[in-house]
Amino acid sequence: MTHARSAGPALPTPKAIAVVGASDIAGGNYYGARILANLVEGRTSARVFPVNPRLAGTQLYDRPVFGSLGALPEVPDLVFIVTPAKFVLDTLEEAAMLGVASCVVVTAESGSDEERRLFRDRIAQLASSSGMRIIGPNSMGLMNGQLSLNGSFASGTASGTVPAGTIACLSQSGATLSAMLQWFGDSSVGFSWLISTGDESATRIEDLLQAMADDPDVQSIMLFLEGVADGVAFRKAALNARLAGKPVTMLQVGKSDKGREAVASHTGRVAGTREVFTGVARETGIIETESFVEFFGTAKALSQRPHRRGGLARGRRAAMLTVSGGAASLGADQIYSMGWELPEFSPSGLEALAAATGQHGLRNPADIGGVWRDPEKISRAMSALAQESDIDTLFISLGAGGVFGEAVARSIVAAAAGITQDVFVAWVGMSDSVAAILDQGGVPAFADLPLAVRAAEACAQFSMDQERAQEAADLTAALSRPLPKIRRSGATGLWTVAETLGDLRQAGLPCADFAVVKGLDAKQVATHAAEIGYPIVLKLSSTDLNHKSDDGGVAVGLRDAAAVEAAVATFSEIANRKRLRDVSILIQRMERGAEILVGIKRDPSFGPVLVVGLGGTLAELHGEVAATALPTTPTVLNALLDRNDRLKMVLAGYRGQPAADRAALVSFLAKFSDWALGHGPGLQEVDLNPVMISGSHISIVDARAIWN
């Protein structure tokens, strides 16, 4: 069935909460007992009602237990369902009839695959017909530190309490929420909403992301993502968060795509899920991370907003202070690897640094040494660099420190409060007491330098994205515009080169002049070659022949009829040996220029995705491609060309070749994207390889399309 998203309210503040399936630990329903206990011990201001027909008339946590939702003295705003699966749908129907605003289904589906599917479909139908927000099934629950609300069975909280703050976390893994609460522990980080989305039968993670973007009590957002059902809604929600000034940090798992090796075209092989999600993250402003430690640490740094003192970060220019020459070298490697600069200190900066440290001839990174016996030394050095206009960010790299560490940490916090540069600390062997001092002082601190550098890059990326708000607004508008009218081609299976080129040419896209001869008649081929004009290229075409060049089915640079006749003879031998069906020959003008790959693949989450990379027979060997989901904007398309370093070099005019006209190429990509969108969901994959480009001249030389 069509997946219906809940039309319910975003996330209202509950005044009355019911736990259906409430119990005590001895009663056998551990999850019902934990959720009720956490709600009560978390001291929520909402009225909490236990519901369990088996325990009706008794008390749990000094609260009377009711036999049903209908027996409650008032209609709850929020209901947690922790019953056996066979009672879930009846409970949801009762809640909908009473006018309950939101339900969280903790219970997981059970039974056969078909029974589980019907269970999820019925939940979606109930949400759609009633307007009730339904989270789950198989959700660990939800929490809100600002509301002292812990409606979960999370094990990472003490006495049911959740630290209050402005971070929202949406997770498709319930265990991740527990790990997060435990990791942040006693730090200054606090949360607004923490929601385990479960199996998302009705309310999806993109719906909740939009709700967090709209929530004034949320300042930043964390996403633990396994997949997205509605790519357009996800992109819109992420863009709305960006426009609202809320950084979104994401840890996405399951990015490998083992099945791509079986896909027929080059595009399918090189453009897996990772490239698609990376493209979406870049265009929407989402900060990608690669591990739990980086995920948690980066989100914390963004919530601390180190750029708050001086407004938005000015750029990616850094200085580094350390107490080790080895750390200085490692720091330079890490900082340069992120594309950052380490500017030389100005004469006045060197003079101030020498006065602060007693050391002359320091360079960036600066090994100032001796901070353990003189904790104020690092504070003086930081202040000395405060007037360096070429420095945006200051990294402090330290190790151990023993009993002297706390004094040094306090020195760093004091100096950081008085300078405009962003400060990030990397402290190997950092003690809990040192971490607490830096945390309370609002200084992002990490146990390893690479994590500090990546967190700084995330903050810089977010700040620069904020300066490009118009780009986000333009992309949001593009996602809201009606798609091009679908052309009902009725196509199925694999289109030949001639069929694909013909359709592209009819749409006004630039294709190399070509003609097609059915069969293997050398005289007809020579006639068409003369009309097109030598030199020409011949291509053997058959629905049974996938990669022509691998099988000898391409002849290039033919300059006369004799060469044509010899090539056709070779094609005949190949066709007979491979028993090819529906054989034809494509005659094409010989084009010159840089070879690039342009393609479309249909992603299960984001729909049509544009892929760009180096082309020709080595497209798969190059491997590196850039991808962006459609629809998109010219600005995103232009940026797309810079994501692939090798492609960027080729387009700039590699080894004396003419530079590509980027404006012309962006225009071509936009028109090709509209062509693909106009064919609708039946178009599964398109492979233009190569597209030849020389200056402003662009020509599609080879093309294949796969239809469902």
C-alpha positions as CSV (number, residue, x, y, z in Angstrom):
1,M,0.0,0.0,0.0
2,T,1.0,3.6,-0.3
3,H,2.8,4.7,2.9
4,A,0.8,7.4,4.6
5,R,2.6,9.8,6.8
6,S,1.0,10.9,9.9
7,A,-0.8,14.3,9.7
8,G,-0.8,14.7,13.4
9,P,0.6,17.7,15.4
10,A,4.3,18.1,15.4
11,L,5.2,17.2,19.0
12,P,2.9,18.9,21.5
13,T,3.7,19.2,25.2
14,P,1.7,16.5,26.9
15,K,-0.4,17.3,30.0
16,A,-1.6,13.8,30.5
17,I,0.2,10.5,29.6
18,A,-1.0,7.0,29.6
19,V,1.1,3.8,29.6
20,V,-0.9,0.9,28.2
21,G,0.7,-2.3,29.4
22,A,2.1,-0.6,32.5
23,S,3.4,-3.1,35.1
24,D,6.0,-3.5,37.8
25,I,9.1,-5.6,37.2
26,A,7.6,-8.5,39.0
27,G,4.6,-8.4,36.7
28,G,6.6,-9.7,33.8
29,N,6.4,-6.7,31.4
30,Y,9.9,-5.2,31.8
31,Y,9.4,-2.5,29.2
32,G,6.0,-1.4,30.5
33,A,7.6,-1.3,34.0
34,R,10.7,0.7,32.9
35,I,8.7,3.3,30.9
36,L,6.3,3.9,33.8
37,A,9.2,4.0,36.3
38,N,11.1,6.5,34.2
39,L,8.1,8.7,33.7
40,V,7.4,8.9,37.4
41,E,11.1,9.1,38.6
42,G,11.9,11.7,35.9
43,R,9.3,14.0,37.6
44,T,7.4,15.0,34.5
45,S,4.8,17.6,35.2
46,A,2.3,15.7,33.1
47,R,-0.3,13.5,34.8
48,V,0.7,9.8,34.4
49,F,-1.9,7.1,34.2
50,P,-1.0,3.3,34.2
51,V,-3.4,1.2,32.0
52,N,-3.5,-2.6,32.3
53,P,-6.8,-4.5,32.4
54,R,-5.1,-7.3,34.3
55,L,-4.1,-5.0,37.1
56,A,-7.1,-2.7,37.0
57,G,-8.1,-1.6,40.5
58,T,-4.6,-1.9,41.9
59,Q,-1.9,0.7,42.2
60,L,1.5,1.2,40.6
61,Y,3.8,4.0,41.9
62,D,0.9,5.3,44.1
63,R,-1.2,5.7,41.0
64,P,-4.5,3.8,40.3
65,V,-4.3,1.4,37.4
66,F,-7.2,1.7,34.8
67,G,-8.5,-1.1,32.7
68,S,-8.6,0.9,29.4
69,L,-8.0,4.3,27.9
70,G,-11.7,4.9,27.9
71,A,-11.8,4.5,31.7
72,L,-9.4,7.3,32.3
73,P,-10.7,10.5,33.9
74,E,-9.4,12.5,31.0
75,V,-8.2,12.0,27.4
76,P,-4.4,11.7,27.4
77,D,-2.3,13.7,25.0
78,L,0.4,11.0,24.7
79,V,0.0,7.2,24.9
80,F,2.7,4.7,25.2
81,I,1.7,1.2,24.0
82,V,3.7,-1.6,25.6
83,T,1.2,-4.5,25.2
84,P,1.5,-7.8,23.3
85,A,1.4,-7.3,19.6
86,K,-2.1,-8.7,19.3
87,F,-3.6,-5.8,21.4
88,V,-1.8,-3.0,19.7
89,L,-4.2,-2.2,16.8
90,D,-7.2,-2.3,19.1
91,T,-5.5,0.1,21.5
92,L,-4.6,2.5,18.6
93,E,-8.2,2.4,17.4
94,E,-9.5,3.2,20.9
95,A,-6.9,6.1,21.2
96,A,-8.0,7.5,17.8
97,M,-11.7,7.3,18.7
98,L,-11.0,9.2,21.9
99,G,-9.0,11.9,20.1
100,V,-5.5,11.2,21.5
101,A,-2.9,13.4,19.8
102,S,0.2,11.1,19.8
103,C,1.0,7.4,20.4
104,V,4.3,5.7,20.8
105,V,4.2,2.0,19.9
106,V,7.0,0.3,21.8
107,T,5.8,-3.2,20.9
108,A,7.5,-4.8,17.9
109,E,5.7,-6.6,15.1
110,S,5.4,-10.4,15.3
111,G,4.3,-13.2,13.0
112,S,5.0,-14.0,9.4
113,D,6.3,-11.4,6.9
114,E,2.8,-10.9,5.6
115,E,1.3,-10.5,9.0
116,R,4.0,-8.0,9.9
117,R,3.4,-6.0,6.7
118,L,-0.4,-5.9,7.4
119,F,0.3,-4.8,10.9
120,R,2.5,-1.9,9.7
121,D,0.0,-1.0,7.0
122,R,-2.9,-0.8,9.4
123,I,-0.9,1.5,11.7
124,A,-0.3,3.8,8.7
125,Q,-4.0,3.8,7.8
126,L,-5.0,4.7,11.3
127,A,-2.5,7.6,11.5
128,S,-3.7,8.9,8.1
129,S,-7.4,8.6,8.8
130,S,-7.3,9.9,12.4
131,G,-4.6,12.6,12.2
132,M,-3.0,11.0,15.3
133,R,0.8,11.0,15.4
134,I,2.0,7.4,15.7
135,I,5.7,6.7,16.4
136,G,6.9,3.1,16.0
137,P,6.3,0.2,16.2
138,N,9.4,-1.2,17.8
139,S,10.3,2.2,19.3
140,M,12.4,2.5,22.5
141,G,10.3,5.6,23.3
142,L,10.9,9.3,23.5
143,M,12.4,11.7,26.0
144,N,12.5,15.5,26.5
145,G,14.9,17.0,29.0
146,Q,13.2,20.4,29.0
147,L,9.9,18.7,30.0
148,S,11.5,16.3,32.5
149,L,9.9,13.6,30.3
150,N,11.4,10.1,30.0
151,G,9.0,7.9,28.2
152,S,11.6,5.2,27.3
153,F,13.3,2.1,28.7
154,A,16.7,3.7,28.1
155,S,19.4,2.5,30.4
156,G,21.6,5.5,30.1
157,T,19.8,7.8,32.5
158,A,20.1,8.1,36.3
159,S,16.8,7.8,38.1
160,G,14.9,8.5,34.9
161,T,16.2,12.0,34.5
162,V,17.3,13.4,31.1
163,P,19.6,16.5,31.1
164,A,17.8,19.5,29.8
165,G,19.2,21.4,26.8
166,T,18.6,22.3,23.2
167,I,19.9,19.3,21.2
168,A,17.3,17.1,19.6
169,C,18.3,13.6,18.7
170,L,16.4,11.4,16.2
171,S,17.6,7.8,16.0
172,Q,16.6,4.8,14.0
173,S,18.4,2.7,16.6
174,G,17.0,2.8,20.2
175,A,20.3,1.5,21.7
176,T,22.1,4.5,20.2
177,L,20.0,6.9,22.4
178,S,21.1,4.9,25.5
179,A,24.7,5.0,24.4
180,M,24.5,8.8,23.8
181,L,23.0,9.6,27.2
182,Q,25.7,7.5,28.9
183,W,28.5,9.1,26.7
184,F,27.5,12.6,27.5
185,G,27.1,11.7,31.1
186,D,27.7,14.7,33.4
187,S,28.7,17.1,30.7
188,S,27.1,20.4,30.0
189,V,25.2,18.9,27.1
190,G,21.4,18.7,27.4
191,F,18.6,17.6,25.3
192,S,15.2,18.7,24.1
193,W,13.6,15.8,22.2
194,L,15.2,12.3,21.9
195,I,13.1,10.0,19.8
196,S,13.5,6.4,18.8
197,T,11.7,6.2,15.5
198,G,11.3,2.4,15.5
199,D,10.0,0.8,12.3
200,E,8.4,4.1,11.1
201,S,5.0,2.7,10.0
202,A,3.4,6.1,10.1
203,T,5.8,8.8,11.3
204,R,9.1,8.8,9.5
205,I,12.4,10.3,10.5
206,E,12.0,13.0,7.9
207,D,8.7,14.1,9.5
208,L,10.4,14.4,12.8
209,L,13.3,16.2,11.3
210,Q,10.9,18.8,10.0
211,A,9.3,19.1,13.4
212,M,12.7,19.7,15.0
213,A,13.5,22.4,12.4
214,D,10.2,24.1,13.4
215,D,10.6,23.7,17.2
216,P,11.9,27.0,18.8
217,D,13.2,25.0,21.7
218,V,15.6,23.1,19.5
219,Q,19.0,24.7,18.6
220,S,20.8,21.7,17.0
221,I,19.9,18.3,15.7
222,M,21.5,14.8,15.7
223,L,20.5,12.1,13.3
224,F,21.4,8.4,13.6
225,L,20.3,7.2,10.2
226,E,19.9,3.8,8.6
227,G,17.8,4.9,5.6
228,V,15.2,7.4,4.3
229,A,11.8,6.5,2.8
230,D,10.9,9.9,1.3
231,G,14.1,11.6,0.0
232,V,12.4,14.8,-1.1
233,A,10.8,15.3,2.3
234,F,14.1,14.6,4.0
235,R,15.9,17.1,1.8
236,K,13.3,19.7,2.5
237,A,13.4,19.1,6.2
238,A,17.2,19.3,6.3
239,L,17.2,22.6,4.3
240,N,14.6,24.0,6.6
241,A,16.8,23.2,9.6
242,R,19.7,25.0,7.8
243,L,17.6,28.0,7.1
244,A,16.5,28.1,10.7
245,G,20.2,28.2,11.8
246,K,20.2,24.7,13.3
247,P,23.2,22.5,12.6
248,V,22.3,18.9,11.7
249,T,25.0,16.2,12.6
250,M,24.5,12.8,11.0
251,L,25.9,9.3,11.5
252,Q,24.6,7.2,8.7
253,V,25.1,3.4,8.6
254,G,24.6,0.9,5.8
255,K,26.2,3.1,3.1
256,S,27.8,0.1,1.2
257,D,26.0,-1.2,-1.8
258,K,27.1,-4.8,-2.5
259,G,24.5,-5.2,-5.2
260,R,25.9,-2.5,-7.4
261,E,28.4,-4.9,-9.1
262,A,25.4,-6.6,-10.8
263,V,24.1,-3.4,-12.3
264,A,24.5,-3.3,-16.0
265,S,25.9,0.2,-16.6
266,H,29.0,2.0,-15.5
267,T,26.8,4.5,-13.5
268,G,25.3,1.8,-11.3
269,R,28.7,0.4,-10.4
270,V,30.4,3.6,-9.3
271,A,27.4,5.5,-7.8
272,G,26.4,3.6,-4.7
273,T,24.4,4.7,-1.7
274,R,27.4,6.4,0.0
275,E,27.9,8.9,-2.9
276,V,24.2,9.7,-3.0
277,F,24.0,10.4,0.8
278,T,27.2,12.4,0.7
279,G,25.7,14.5,-2.1
280,V,22.5,15.1,-0.2
281,A,24.4,16.0,2.9
282,R,26.6,18.6,1.1
283,E,23.7,20.3,-0.6
284,T,21.5,20.5,2.4
285,G,24.2,21.4,4.9
286,I,24.1,18.2,7.0
287,I,27.4,17.4,8.8
288,E,28.5,13.8,8.1
289,T,30.5,11.8,10.7
290,E,32.0,8.4,10.5
291,S,32.0,7.0,14.1
292,F,30.1,7.3,17.3
293,V,32.9,9.2,19.0
294,E,33.0,11.7,16.1
295,F,29.2,11.9,16.0
296,F,28.9,12.7,19.6
297,G,31.9,15.0,19.8
298,T,31.0,17.0,16.7
299,A,27.4,17.5,17.8
300,K,28.6,18.7,21.2
301,A,31.0,21.2,19.5
302,L,28.3,22.5,17.3
303,S,25.9,22.9,20.2
304,Q,28.6,24.8,22.1
305,R,28.9,27.1,19.1
306,P,32.6,28.1,19.4
307,H,31.9,30.8,16.8
308,R,29.4,32.5,19.1
309,R,31.9,35.1,20.3
310,G,32.8,36.5,16.9
311,G,29.7,35.7,14.9
312,L,30.1,33.3,12.0
313,A,33.5,31.7,11.5
314,R,35.5,33.7,9.0
315,G,37.3,30.8,7.2
316,R,39.5,27.8,7.5
317,R,42.8,29.4,8.7
318,A,44.3,28.0,11.8
319,A,47.1,28.3,14.3
320,M,48.2,25.6,16.6
321,L,49.9,25.7,20.0
322,T,51.4,22.5,21.4
323,V,54.1,21.3,23.7
324,S,55.6,18.7,21.4
325,G,57.4,18.8,18.1
326,G,55.9,15.5,17.1
327,A,52.4,16.8,17.9
328,A,53.1,19.9,15.8
329,S,54.0,17.8,12.8
330,L,50.9,15.6,13.3
331,G,48.8,18.7,13.6
332,A,50.1,20.1,10.4
333,D,49.3,16.9,8.6
334,Q,45.8,16.7,10.0
335,I,45.0,20.4,9.4
336,Y,46.3,20.4,5.8
337,S,44.4,17.2,5.1
338,M,41.1,19.0,5.7
339,G,42.0,21.7,3.2
340,W,42.8,24.2,5.9
341,E,45.7,26.7,6.0
342,L,48.3,27.3,8.6
343,P,49.3,30.9,7.9
344,E,52.7,32.3,9.0
345,F,52.5,34.6,12.0
346,S,52.9,38.3,11.3
347,P,55.9,40.2,12.6
348,S,53.8,41.7,15.3
349,G,52.3,38.3,16.2
350,L,55.8,36.7,16.4
351,E,56.9,39.6,18.7
352,A,53.9,39.1,20.9
353,L,54.3,35.4,21.0
354,A,58.0,35.7,21.9
355,A,57.1,38.0,24.8
356,A,54.4,35.6,26.0
357,T,56.5,32.5,25.9
358,G,60.1,33.6,26.1
359,Q,60.8,31.8,22.9
360,H,61.9,33.3,19.6
361,G,61.6,32.0,16.1
362,L,58.4,30.1,16.7
363,R,56.4,29.1,13.6
364,N,52.9,27.8,13.0
365,P,52.3,25.2,14.5
366,A,54.2,26.5,17.5
367,D,55.8,24.2,20.1
368,I,55.8,26.4,23.1
369,G,56.7,23.7,25.8
370,G,56.8,24.2,29.5
371,V,53.1,24.7,30.2
372,W,52.9,22.2,33.1
373,R,55.3,24.3,35.3
374,D,53.8,27.5,34.0
375,P,50.1,27.0,33.3
376,E,49.6,30.7,32.5
377,K,52.0,30.4,29.6
378,I,49.4,28.9,27.3
379,S,46.9,31.6,28.2
380,R,49.5,34.2,27.4
381,A,50.3,32.6,24.1
382,M,46.6,32.4,23.1
383,S,46.1,36.0,23.9
384,A,49.2,36.9,21.9
385,L,47.6,35.5,18.8
386,A,44.3,37.2,19.4
387,Q,45.2,40.1,17.1
388,E,46.3,37.9,14.2
389,S,43.7,38.8,11.5
390,D,44.7,35.8,9.4
391,I,43.8,33.3,12.1
392,D,40.2,32.1,12.5
393,T,40.7,29.0,14.6
394,L,43.2,28.1,17.4
395,F,44.0,24.4,18.1
396,I,45.6,23.5,21.4
397,S,47.3,20.0,21.3
398,L,48.4,18.6,24.7
399,G,49.0,15.2,26.3
400,A,48.6,13.9,29.8
401,G,49.7,16.6,32.3
402,G,48.9,14.7,35.5
403,V,48.2,16.9,38.5
404,F,49.1,20.0,36.5
405,G,46.4,19.4,33.9
406,E,43.5,21.2,35.8
407,A,45.5,24.4,36.1
408,V,46.3,24.4,32.4
409,A,42.7,23.7,31.5
410,R,41.6,26.7,33.6
411,S,44.2,28.8,31.8
412,I,42.8,27.8,28.4
413,V,39.2,28.5,29.4
414,A,40.2,32.0,30.7
415,A,42.0,32.9,27.5
416,A,39.3,31.5,25.2
417,A,36.7,33.7,26.8
418,G,38.7,36.8,25.8
419,I,39.6,36.1,22.2
420,T,37.6,36.1,19.0
421,Q,39.1,33.0,17.5
422,D,37.4,29.6,17.8
423,V,39.3,27.3,20.2
424,F,39.5,23.5,20.0
425,V,41.5,21.4,22.3
426,A,43.0,18.0,21.6
427,W,44.2,16.4,24.8
428,V,45.6,12.8,24.7
429,G,45.1,11.2,28.1
430,M,42.6,13.8,29.2
431,S,41.4,13.2,32.8
432,D,37.8,13.5,33.8
433,S,38.5,16.6,35.8
434,V,40.2,18.3,32.9
435,A,37.4,17.4,30.6
436,A,34.9,18.8,33.1
437,I,36.7,22.2,33.3
438,L,36.9,22.6,29.5
439,D,33.3,21.5,29.1
440,Q,32.0,23.9,31.7
441,G,34.1,26.6,30.0
442,G,32.4,26.0,26.7
443,V,35.7,24.9,25.0
444,P,35.3,21.8,22.7
445,A,37.8,19.2,23.8
446,F,38.7,15.9,22.2
447,A,40.9,12.9,23.1
448,D,42.6,12.9,19.7
449,L,43.7,15.7,17.3
450,P,41.9,14.3,14.2
451,L,38.6,14.5,16.0
452,A,39.2,18.1,17.0
453,V,40.2,19.0,13.4
454,R,37.1,17.4,12.0
455,A,34.8,19.1,14.5
456,A,36.4,22.4,13.7
457,E,35.7,21.7,10.0
458,A,32.1,20.9,10.8
459,C,31.7,24.2,12.6
460,A,33.3,26.1,9.7
461,Q,31.1,24.3,7.2
462,F,28.0,25.1,9.2
463,S,29.0,28.8,9.5
464,M,29.7,29.1,5.8
465,D,26.5,27.4,4.9
466,Q,24.7,30.0,7.0
467,E,26.3,32.7,4.8
468,R,24.9,31.0,1.7
469,A,21.3,31.0,2.9
470,Q,20.0,31.9,-0.6
471,E,21.3,28.7,-2.0
472,A,19.3,26.7,0.5
473,A,16.2,28.8,-0.2
474,D,16.6,28.3,-4.0
475,L,17.0,24.5,-3.6
476,T,13.9,24.4,-1.3
477,A,12.0,26.2,-4.0
478,A,13.2,23.7,-6.6
479,L,12.0,20.8,-4.5
480,S,8.6,22.4,-4.3
481,R,8.1,23.1,-8.0
482,P,6.0,20.6,-10.0
483,L,8.1,18.1,-11.9
484,P,8.3,18.2,-15.7
485,K,5.4,16.4,-17.4
486,I,6.0,12.7,-17.7
487,R,6.5,11.4,-21.2
488,R,4.7,8.1,-21.6
489,S,7.3,6.3,-23.7
490,G,6.1,2.8,-22.8
491,A,9.7,1.7,-22.8
492,T,10.8,-1.5,-21.0
493,G,14.1,-3.2,-20.6
494,L,17.4,-2.0,-22.1
495,W,17.4,0.7,-24.8
496,T,20.1,0.5,-27.5
497,V,22.5,3.3,-28.1
498,A,20.5,4.4,-31.1
499,E,17.2,4.4,-29.2
500,T,18.7,6.4,-26.3
501,L,20.5,8.9,-28.5
502,G,17.4,9.4,-30.6
503,D,15.2,10.2,-27.6
504,L,17.9,12.6,-26.2
505,R,18.3,14.3,-29.6
506,Q,14.5,14.7,-29.9
507,A,14.6,16.5,-26.5
508,G,17.1,19.0,-27.8
509,L,20.2,17.5,-26.1
510,P,23.4,17.7,-28.1
511,C,24.3,14.4,-29.6
512,A,27.1,13.5,-32.1
513,D,25.6,13.2,-35.6
514,F,24.7,9.6,-36.2
515,A,22.8,7.2,-38.4
516,V,21.7,3.6,-37.8
517,V,21.8,0.6,-40.3
518,K,19.8,-2.5,-39.4
519,G,21.9,-5.6,-39.9
520,L,25.5,-5.7,-41.2
521,D,25.4,-4.2,-44.7
522,A,28.8,-2.6,-45.3
523,K,27.6,-0.7,-48.4
524,Q,24.8,1.0,-46.5
525,V,27.1,1.8,-43.6
526,A,29.6,3.4,-46.0
527,T,26.9,5.5,-47.6
528,H,25.8,6.9,-44.3
529,A,29.4,7.5,-43.3
530,A,30.0,9.6,-46.4
531,E,26.9,11.7,-45.6
532,I,28.0,12.3,-42.0
533,G,31.5,13.0,-43.0
534,Y,34.8,11.3,-42.2
535,P,36.4,10.5,-39.8
536,I,33.7,8.4,-38.2
537,V,33.1,5.9,-35.5
538,L,31.2,2.6,-35.9
539,K,29.5,0.8,-33.0
540,L,28.0,-2.6,-33.0
541,S,24.6,-2.5,-31.3
542,S,22.5,-5.3,-29.8
543,T,20.4,-5.8,-26.8
544,D,22.7,-8.8,-26.0
545,L,25.8,-6.6,-26.1
546,N,26.4,-4.6,-23.0
547,H,29.9,-3.1,-23.1
548,K,30.7,-2.8,-26.8
549,S,34.4,-1.7,-26.4
550,D,35.2,-4.8,-24.2
551,D,34.1,-7.1,-27.0
552,G,35.6,-5.3,-30.0
553,G,32.4,-3.7,-31.0
554,V,33.8,-0.2,-31.5
555,A,35.9,1.1,-34.4
556,V,37.2,4.6,-34.2
557,G,38.9,7.1,-36.6
558,L,37.7,5.4,-39.8
559,R,38.6,7.7,-42.8
560,D,37.3,5.9,-45.9
561,A,35.0,3.2,-47.2
562,A,37.7,0.5,-47.1
563,A,38.2,1.0,-43.4
564,V,34.4,0.9,-43.0
565,E,34.2,-2.4,-44.9
566,A,36.9,-4.0,-42.7
567,A,35.3,-2.9,-39.5
568,V,31.9,-4.3,-40.6
569,A,33.6,-7.6,-41.4
570,T,34.9,-7.7,-37.8
571,F,31.5,-6.9,-36.4
572,S,30.0,-9.7,-38.4
573,E,32.4,-12.2,-36.9
574,I,31.6,-10.9,-33.4
575,A,27.9,-11.2,-34.0
576,N,28.1,-14.7,-35.2
577,R,30.4,-15.9,-32.5
578,K,28.3,-14.3,-29.7
579,R,25.0,-15.2,-31.5
580,L,23.8,-11.6,-31.1
581,R,20.2,-10.8,-31.8
582,D,18.7,-7.6,-33.4
583,V,22.1,-6.5,-34.6
584,S,22.6,-3.0,-36.0
585,I,25.5,-0.6,-36.6
586,L,25.6,3.0,-35.4
587,I,27.6,5.4,-37.6
588,Q,28.7,8.5,-35.7
589,R,30.8,11.6,-36.3
590,M,34.2,11.4,-34.6
591,E,34.2,13.9,-31.7
592,R,37.2,15.4,-29.9
593,G,37.5,16.6,-26.3
594,A,37.6,15.6,-22.7
595,E,35.6,12.5,-21.9
596,I,33.2,12.6,-19.0
597,L,30.5,10.4,-17.6
598,V,27.1,11.7,-17.0
599,G,24.4,9.4,-15.7
600,I,21.2,8.9,-13.9
601,K,20.5,6.2,-11.3
602,R,17.3,5.7,-9.4
603,D,18.0,5.6,-5.7
604,P,15.4,3.8,-3.5
605,S,15.4,6.7,-1.1
606,F,16.0,9.8,-3.1
607,G,14.6,8.8,-6.6
608,P,16.5,10.1,-9.6
609,V,20.2,10.9,-8.9
610,L,22.6,12.7,-11.3
611,V,26.1,11.3,-11.4
612,V,29.1,13.0,-12.9
613,G,32.7,11.7,-13.2
614,L,35.5,10.9,-15.6
615,G,34.3,9.0,-18.6
616,G,35.5,6.7,-21.3
617,T,36.5,3.0,-21.0
618,L,38.2,3.7,-17.7
619,A,35.2,5.1,-16.0
620,E,34.9,2.3,-13.5
621,L,38.7,2.3,-12.9
622,H,38.6,6.0,-12.0
623,G,35.7,5.2,-9.7
624,E,35.5,8.6,-8.1
625,V,32.2,10.3,-8.9
626,A,30.0,13.0,-7.5
627,A,26.3,12.6,-7.2
628,T,23.3,14.9,-6.4
629,A,19.6,14.0,-6.0
630,L,17.1,15.6,-8.4
631,P,15.6,18.1,-8.8
632,T,18.3,20.5,-8.0
633,T,19.6,24.0,-8.9
634,P,22.4,25.4,-11.2
635,T,24.3,26.4,-8.1
636,V,24.4,22.8,-6.8
637,L,25.3,21.5,-10.3
638,N,28.2,24.0,-10.5
639,A,29.5,22.9,-7.1
640,L,29.0,19.2,-8.1
641,L,31.8,19.6,-10.7
642,D,34.3,20.6,-8.0
643,R,33.6,17.5,-5.8
644,N,35.6,15.2,-8.0
645,D,39.3,16.4,-8.0
646,R,40.3,14.5,-11.2
647,L,37.2,15.7,-13.1
648,K,37.9,19.3,-11.9
649,M,41.5,19.1,-13.3
650,V,40.2,17.8,-16.6
651,L,37.6,20.5,-16.9
652,A,40.2,23.1,-16.1
653,G,42.2,22.1,-19.2
654,Y,44.5,19.2,-18.3
655,R,47.8,19.0,-20.2
656,G,47.1,21.8,-22.6
657,Q,43.6,20.8,-23.5
658,P,41.0,23.6,-23.8
659,A,39.2,24.4,-20.6
660,A,35.6,23.4,-20.5
661,D,32.9,26.1,-20.5
662,R,31.5,25.4,-17.0
663,A,28.4,27.5,-17.7
664,A,27.6,25.5,-20.8
665,L,28.2,22.3,-18.9
666,V,25.9,23.3,-16.1
667,S,23.2,24.2,-18.6
668,F,23.7,20.8,-20.3
669,L,23.4,19.0,-16.9
670,A,20.3,20.9,-16.0
671,K,18.6,20.1,-19.3
672,F,19.6,16.4,-19.1
673,S,18.2,16.3,-15.5
674,D,14.9,17.7,-16.7
675,W,14.8,15.1,-19.5
676,A,15.3,12.4,-16.9
677,L,12.7,13.8,-14.5
678,G,10.3,14.0,-17.5
679,H,10.4,10.3,-18.1
680,G,9.2,9.6,-14.5
681,P,9.9,6.5,-12.3
682,G,10.0,4.1,-15.2
683,L,13.4,5.3,-16.1
684,Q,15.7,3.3,-13.9
685,E,19.2,4.2,-15.2
686,V,20.9,6.2,-17.9
687,D,24.5,6.1,-18.9
688,L,26.0,8.8,-21.1
689,N,29.6,7.7,-21.5
690,P,31.4,9.4,-22.9
691,V,30.1,12.9,-23.2
692,M,32.7,14.9,-25.1
693,I,33.4,18.5,-24.1
694,S,35.8,20.9,-25.6
695,G,35.3,24.6,-24.6
696,S,31.6,25.2,-25.0
697,H,31.1,22.4,-27.5
698,I,29.3,19.4,-25.8
699,S,28.3,16.2,-27.5
700,I,26.8,12.9,-26.3
701,V,28.7,10.1,-28.0
702,D,27.4,7.0,-26.3
703,A,24.2,6.4,-24.3
704,R,22.2,3.6,-22.7
705,A,19.0,3.6,-20.8
706,I,17.4,1.0,-18.6
707,W,13.6,1.0,-18.0
708,N,11.4,-0.8,-15.6
